[in-house]
Amino acid sequence: MIFRKNRKTEIPVYDYDPERDRPLIRASICNGEQVAGFKDRNTGIFHEIMFIKDEADKQQFMEQYGLTHIDKEY
């Protein structure tokens, strides 16, 4: 099929380890696009989890992984 209906997807499951990963929102200074994910403290690799469109998306991400605070990186 060439055209498919957009289906709402769930947040991918990521094996979050607070000792290894730091929760982070990457934001573009050009257009304000935001992506939530985890940055490996040792390697600096960022694992994208979901696109953040509004505050509700941010809250959903934080609830999914039991976070109380998330930093923002530009």
Buried (B, 14 or more C-beta within 10 A) or exposed (E): EEEEEEEEEEBEEBEBEEEEBBBBBBBEEEEEEBBBBBBEEEEEEBBEBBEBEEEEBBEBBBEBBEBEEBEEEE
